[in-house]
């Protein structure tokens, strides 16, 4: 689908009252370039273009509390993994955990072992054993699946007491590993090499892998049981899980929006960075606020540098359930852009936004991942805009779970998938552009279940959808659920709090 771009102002849509009105077409400039008429889903013809125009700030959701995963959800998770173990004829699954790489472990147990390593052994019978270091043995009593515990001092911090010392392989034997057992090892990385035998690659510390072998296990990489984009247990979510994850996705969005509202020349990275986290929640990624050039002296974090007019800006926050990111310039008008990039809107930001709109208008349950990839390739050609990663991926406890959106992928997008709209173009000499946010796919049955379990959230989602369609001009399939207020809300000239990119029809 082709888009055309221009940045002349046109009248804003009328103010919102519950978002129960029809989309109103802006008057726009008569000199605007028009694309040939193309059919919409309903068959009528239309024109479509990206414009830079006024829109109200999207704020819909009331203050929300984190939502616990139910006992039924945790049982469903365990059963999903046991079913996949049986399909792969595994006698036991060894699930590794550390703070950075523990989401598959947490998927079953409900907790991470923070600064210690740990291993969950789940046997085909359903019996579970937690191998825990000094400061996590107490967690067996809070595990969301029934489990026994072995204290393994190898998993403790350096120089702590080695009470119960012994060979690590003997701990695995004591837990129930027997010679000849087929053991799936689940770390966090899904290997997809065309040159290696992926089933024999392990991203778990070698001292653990070797101890499992010494205990007699026949090892195979089983991370795919959790995160394979076609049939992994974690790639889809039930209503309770989506409600649980919406809290983090929405919180990340709120943090970035609050920081955007505070942007001004003279404000420092430290001042804006202090707005980028909230409510004591652990970020799923390194929090980013930078002005000007990033990575000075290899630094990743906010510092005392002040925003200057014309600076490049980058903001990112993520929590369990989703990430929000924005990139643009510290200006309020194109005339304030640095010399050589005053066509930033038309050259980069608007083509990028056209791809975001295409992504949102195309995605639905049952669409092939390869089809979505091709839509983005047509609207934002990779050879011209130099994006290199997948144009979208799944999210969960970690920011990047896996992605069914690859060239030629036949993987159908499924109800319950939680997506990041993650398209990263790049043009030499220009600052970045980006409006990454989180959406879920839900068929009618799942939508009804969400409404039943959390009617307040459902009303918020309904208002978000209406805003995207009526204020931003992006037509969503009924399967698409915005998981935060700022989906598709993009102010590339970030000191201008009135104007955003949007679609005019």
C-alpha positions in Angstrom: 0.0 0.0 0.0 1.4 3.5 -0.9 1.3 6.5 1.4 2.0 10.2 0.7 3.4 12.6 3.2 3.2 16.3 4.0 3.4 18.4 7.1 1.1 21.3 6.4 -1.4 21.9 9.3 -5.0 21.0 8.9 -7.9 21.6 11.3 -7.9 19.3 14.3 -10.7 16.9 14.9 -13.4 18.1 17.2 -13.0 17.4 20.9 -13.7 14.0 22.2 -16.8 13.1 24.2 -16.5 9.5 25.1 -15.3 8.7 21.6 -18.7 7.7 20.4 -18.6 9.7 17.2 -17.7 8.9 13.7 -14.3 9.8 12.2 -14.2 13.3 10.8 -12.2 14.1 7.7 -9.8 17.0 8.2 -10.0 19.7 5.5 -6.2 19.7 4.8 -4.4 21.5 2.1 -5.7 21.4 -1.5 -2.0 21.1 -2.6 -1.6 17.8 -0.8 -0.4 14.9 -2.9 -3.1 12.3 -3.3 -2.5 8.7 -3.9 -4.7 6.7 -6.3 -8.0 5.4 -4.9 -7.6 2.1 -3.2 -10.2 -0.2 -1.7 -10.8 -0.4 2.0 -11.9 -3.5 3.8 -15.5 -2.7 2.9 -14.7 -2.2 -0.8 -15.2 1.6 -1.0 -12.4 3.7 -2.4 -10.3 6.2 -0.3 -7.1 8.2 -0.2 -4.6 7.9 2.6 -1.8 10.1 3.6 0.4 10.9 6.7 0.0 14.4 8.1 1.4 16.3 11.0 -1.6 17.8 12.8 -3.2 18.5 16.2 -4.5 15.7 18.4 -5.4 15.6 22.1 -3.1 13.7 24.5 -4.5 10.2 25.1 -5.2 9.6 28.7 -7.9 7.0 29.4 -7.0 4.5 32.1 -7.8 5.0 35.8 -5.1 4.2 38.3 -4.7 0.5 38.2 -3.2 -2.1 40.6 -1.1 -5.1 39.5 -3.2 -8.1 38.9 -2.1 -11.5 40.2 -2.0 -14.6 38.0 -4.7 -16.9 39.2 -4.1 -20.5 40.5 -6.0 -21.7 37.4 -3.7 -19.8 35.1 -0.7 -21.3 36.8 -2.2 -24.8 36.5 -2.8 -24.2 32.8 0.8 -23.1 32.4 2.1 -26.3 34.0 -0.2 -28.5 32.0 0.8 -26.8 28.7 4.5 -27.6 29.5 3.7 -31.2 30.5 1.8 -31.7 27.3 4.7 -30.4 25.2 7.2 -32.6 27.2 5.1 -35.6 26.4 5.1 -34.7 22.7 8.9 -34.5 22.7 9.1 -37.7 24.9 11.0 -36.0 27.6 11.5 -37.7 31.0 12.5 -34.4 32.7 12.7 -30.7 31.9 15.6 -28.7 33.5 14.6 -25.0 33.5 17.4 -22.5 34.3 17.1 -19.2 36.1 19.1 -16.1 36.8 17.8 -12.6 37.1 18.4 -11.7 33.4 17.4 -15.1 32.0 14.7 -16.5 34.3 11.4 -15.9 32.6 10.8 -19.5 31.6 11.5 -20.5 35.3 9.1 -17.8 36.5 6.5 -18.8 34.0 6.0 -22.0 36.1 7.1 -21.0 39.7 5.9 -17.4 39.8 9.2 -16.0 41.0 12.8 -15.3 40.1 15.8 -16.1 42.2 17.2 -12.6 41.8 21.1 -12.6 42.3 21.4 -16.4 42.5 21.1 -19.1 39.8 18.6 -21.9 40.2 17.2 -24.9 38.4 13.6 -26.3 38.3 13.4 -30.0 37.5 9.9 -30.9 36.2 9.4 -34.6 35.6 7.0 -36.1 33.2 4.9 -37.3 36.1 4.4 -33.7 37.2 6.7 -33.9 40.2 8.8 -30.7 40.6 12.0 -30.1 42.4 13.6 -26.7 43.0 17.4 -26.5 43.3 18.0 -23.3 45.2 21.0 -21.3 46.7 21.4 -20.0 50.2 19.1 -17.0 50.0 16.3 -18.5 48.1 15.5 -21.8 49.9 12.5 -20.0 51.5 10.9 -19.5 48.1 9.9 -23.1 47.8 7.0 -22.3 50.2 5.7 -19.6 47.8 6.2 -21.5 44.5 3.1 -21.4 42.3 3.4 -25.1 41.4 3.8 -27.7 44.1 7.5 -28.5 44.5 10.1 -29.9 46.9 13.5 -28.3 47.4 17.2 -29.2 47.4 19.7 -26.7 48.9 22.5 -26.3 46.3 25.2 -24.0 47.6 26.8 -23.8 44.1 24.1 -21.3 43.3 24.9 -18.9 46.1 27.0 -15.7 46.0 30.8 -16.0 46.1 32.4 -16.9 49.4 29.1 -17.6 51.1 29.0 -20.7 53.3 29.0 -24.0 51.3 26.9 -25.9 53.8 25.6 -29.1 52.3 28.6 -29.1 49.9 28.8 -32.0 47.4 29.2 -32.7 43.7 26.6 -30.9 41.7 25.8 -34.0 39.7 24.9 -35.8 42.9 22.4 -33.1 43.7 20.7 -33.9 40.3 20.8 -37.6 41.1 19.3 -36.9 44.5 16.5 -34.9 42.8 15.6 -37.9 40.6 17.8 -37.7 37.5 18.6 -41.3 36.3 21.0 -42.7 33.7 19.5 -42.7 30.3 16.8 -40.1 30.9 16.0 -37.8 28.1 16.3 -34.3 29.6 15.2 -31.1 28.0 17.3 -28.1 29.0 15.5 -24.8 28.9 17.5 -21.6 29.2 16.1 -18.5 27.5 17.5 -18.3 24.0 15.8 -19.9 21.0 18.7 -20.9 18.7 17.7 -20.6 15.0 21.1 -21.1 13.3 21.2 -22.6 9.8 24.8 -23.8 10.3 24.6 -25.4 13.8 22.6 -28.3 15.2 20.4 -26.1 17.4 19.1 -29.0 19.6 22.7 -29.5 21.0 23.4 -25.8 21.8 22.8 -24.7 25.4 22.7 -21.2 26.8 22.9 -22.5 30.4 26.2 -22.3 32.4 28.5 -25.2 31.5 28.9 -26.3 35.1 25.2 -27.1 35.2 25.1 -28.7 31.7 28.1 -30.9 32.6 26.6 -31.9 35.9 23.4 -33.0 34.2 25.4 -35.1 31.8 27.4 -36.6 34.7 24.2 -37.6 36.3 23.4 -39.7 33.2 21.1 -37.4 31.3 20.7 -37.4 27.5 20.4 -33.7 26.9 18.5 -31.7 24.3 17.7 -28.0 24.0 14.0 -27.6 25.0 13.7 -23.8 25.2 11.3 -24.0 22.3 8.7 -25.7 24.5 8.3 -22.3 26.0 9.1 -19.8 23.3 9.0 -21.4 19.8 6.9 -18.8 17.8 4.8 -21.6 16.2 3.8 -23.7 19.2 5.6 -22.6 22.4 3.5 -22.5 25.5 4.3 -18.9 26.2 3.4 -17.4 22.8 -0.3 -17.0 23.7 -2.0 -15.7 26.8 -5.4 -16.2 28.4 -7.5 -13.3 29.7 -6.0 -13.3 33.1 -2.5 -13.2 31.7 -3.3 -10.3 29.3 -4.9 -8.4 32.2 -1.8 -9.1 34.3 0.5 -7.9 31.5 -1.5 -4.8 30.7 -0.5 -3.2 34.0 3.2 -3.2 33.0 2.6 -2.2 29.3 0.4 0.7 30.5 2.8 1.8 33.2 5.7 2.0 30.7 3.5 4.1 28.4 2.6 6.4 31.3 6.3 6.9 32.2 7.3 7.8 28.7 4.3 10.2 28.3 5.1 11.9 31.6 8.7 12.4 30.5 7.6 13.7 27.1 5.3 16.3 28.8 8.3 17.5 30.8 10.7 18.0 27.9 12.2 21.5 27.5 15.5 23.0 26.6 17.7 23.2 29.7 16.2 20.1 31.4 18.9 17.5 32.1 18.9 13.8 31.3 18.8 13.2 35.0 15.7 15.3 35.5 13.8 13.6 32.7 15.3 10.2 33.6 13.8 10.5 37.1 10.3 10.4 35.4 11.0 7.3 33.4 10.3 4.7 36.1 7.5 4.3 38.5 5.7 2.4 41.3 8.8 0.4 42.3 8.5 -2.0 39.4 11.6 -3.7 38.0 12.2 -2.6 34.4 12.5 -5.3 31.7 15.1 -3.2 29.8 17.7 -0.6 30.5 15.8 2.7 30.9 16.8 5.2 28.2 16.7 9.0 28.2 19.3 10.6 26.1 19.7 14.0 24.4 22.1 14.6 21.6 24.5 11.8 20.7 24.2 8.6 22.7 26.9 6.3 24.2 29.4 9.1 25.0 32.3 7.3 26.8 30.3 4.1 26.4 27.7 5.4 28.8 24.2 3.8 28.7 22.4 5.8 31.4 21.0 9.4 31.9 23.6 11.9 33.0 23.8 15.7 33.7 23.7 16.7 30.0 21.0 19.4 29.3 18.6 19.3 26.4 19.5 21.8 23.7 17.2 23.0 20.9 17.7 20.7 17.9 19.1 17.7 19.9 18.1 14.2 19.0 16.0 12.6 21.7 15.4 9.0 22.7 13.1 7.7 25.5 12.5 4.0 26.5 10.9 2.3 29.4 9.7 -1.3 29.7 8.1 -3.5 32.3 6.5 -7.0 32.3 4.0 -6.9 29.6 5.4 -4.3 27.3 7.7 -1.5 26.4 7.1 2.1 25.2 9.8 3.9 23.2 9.9 7.3 21.4 12.5 9.0 19.3 12.6 12.3 17.6 14.1 15.8 17.9 14.0 18.6 20.5 12.2 21.1 18.3 8.7 22.4 18.0 8.8 23.2 14.3 10.7 21.8 11.2 12.5 25.1 10.8 14.3 24.4 14.1 15.7 21.1 12.9 19.5 21.1 12.4 20.8 22.0 9.0 20.7 19.1 6.6 17.8 17.3 8.3 15.0 19.9 8.0 13.1 17.4 5.8 13.2 14.9 8.7 9.4 14.6 8.8 8.9 13.9 5.1 12.2 11.9 4.7 12.0 9.6 7.7 9.3 10.2 10.3 6.3 10.1 8.0 7.4 7.0 6.0 8.0 5.3 9.4 4.6 6.3 10.6 3.0 5.0 7.4 4.6 1.6 8.2 3.2 1.7 11.8 -0.3 2.5 10.4 0.1 -0.3 7.9 1.2 -2.7 10.6 -1.8 -1.8 12.8 -4.3 -1.9 10.0 -3.1 -5.3 8.6 -2.6 -7.4 11.7 -5.3 -9.8 12.9 -5.8 -13.3 14.1 -4.9 -15.8 11.4 -2.6 -13.6 9.4 0.6 -15.2 8.4 3.8 -13.7 10.0 5.4 -13.6 6.6 2.4 -11.7 5.2 2.8 -8.9 7.8 6.6 -8.8 7.1 5.9 -8.3 3.4 3.4 -5.5 4.1 6.1 -3.6 6.0 8.7 -4.3 3.3 6.4 -2.8 0.7 5.6 0.3 2.6 9.0 0.9 4.1 11.5 -0.9 1.9 14.4 -2.4 3.9 16.9 -1.5 1.2 16.0 2.2 1.5 15.3 2.6 5.2 17.8 0.1 6.6 15.8 -1.6 9.3 17.4 -4.9 10.2 15.4 -6.6 12.9 11.9 -8.2 12.8 9.1 -5.6 12.2 7.4 -6.7 15.4 7.9 -9.4 18.0 6.2 -11.1 20.9 6.5 -9.8 24.5 5.8 -11.2 27.9 7.8 -11.0 31.2 10.8 -10.2 29.0 10.7 -7.5 26.4 11.6 -9.8 23.4 10.1 -13.3 23.7 10.4 -14.4 20.0 9.0 -13.4 16.7 6.7 -15.1 14.1 7.3 -12.1 11.8 10.1 -13.2 9.5 10.5 -13.4 5.7 8.4 -16.2 4.3 7.0 -17.2 7.8 3.9 -19.4 7.6 3.2 -19.1 11.3 -0.3 -17.8 11.8 -0.7 -15.0 14.3 -2.9 -16.3 17.1 -5.4 -15.1 19.6 -3.7 -14.2 22.9 -0.4 -13.1 21.3 1.1 -9.9 22.8 3.1 -7.8 20.3 5.6 -5.0 20.3 5.3 -2.7 17.2 9.0 -2.6 16.8 10.2 -1.1 13.5 13.5 0.7 13.5 14.4 2.5 10.3 17.7 4.4 9.9 18.9 7.0 7.4 22.5 8.3 7.5 22.8 11.8 9.0 19.2 11.7 10.5 18.2 11.2 14.1 16.1 8.2 14.9 12.4 7.9 14.6 10.2 5.5 16.7 6.9 5.0 18.4 7.1 1.5 19.8 4.1 0.3 21.9 2.2 -2.9 22.8 -0.9 -4.5 21.4 -2.6 -7.8 21.9 -4.6 -10.0 19.5 -7.8 -11.4 20.8 -10.6 -13.3 19.1 -14.2 -12.9 20.1 -14.1 -15.5 22.8 -11.0 -14.0 24.4 -12.4 -10.5 24.1 -15.6 -11.5 25.9 -13.5 -13.2 28.6 -11.5 -10.0 29.2 -14.6 -7.9 29.4 -16.1 -10.4 31.9 -13.0 -10.6 34.1 -12.2 -6.8 34.0 -14.9 -4.6 32.7 -13.0 -1.4 33.7 -10.0 -2.5 31.6 -12.3 -3.4 28.8 -13.8 0.0 28.7 -10.3 1.5 28.7 -9.3 -0.7 25.7 -12.5 0.4 23.9 -11.6 4.0 24.4 -8.1 3.5 23.2 -9.3 1.8 20.0 -11.7 4.7 19.4 -9.0 7.3 19.9 -6.6 5.5 17.4 -9.4 5.3 14.8 -11.1 8.7 15.3 -8.1 10.9 16.3 -5.2 9.2 14.5 -7.2 7.9 11.5 -5.9 4.3 11.8 -8.6 1.6 11.2 -8.1 -1.4 13.5 -9.3 -4.9 13.0 -11.6 -6.0 15.9 -8.9 -8.4 17.1 -6.5 -5.6 17.9 -6.4 -4.5 21.6 -4.2 -1.5 22.5 -2.5 -2.4 25.8 -1.6 1.2 26.6 -2.8 4.7 26.0 -0.1 5.8 23.6 -0.3 3.2 20.8 0.4 5.0 17.6 0.6 8.4 19.4 3.8 9.9 18.0 5.2 13.4 18.4 8.4 13.4 16.3 9.0 17.1 16.9 9.0 16.5 20.6 8.8 20.0 22.0 5.5 20.5 20.1 2.9 19.0 22.5 0.0 19.8 20.1 1.0 18.1 16.8 1.3 14.4 16.1 1.6 12.2 13.0 -1.7 10.8 11.9 -3.5 9.3 8.9 -5.9 11.5 6.9 -8.4 9.8 4.6 
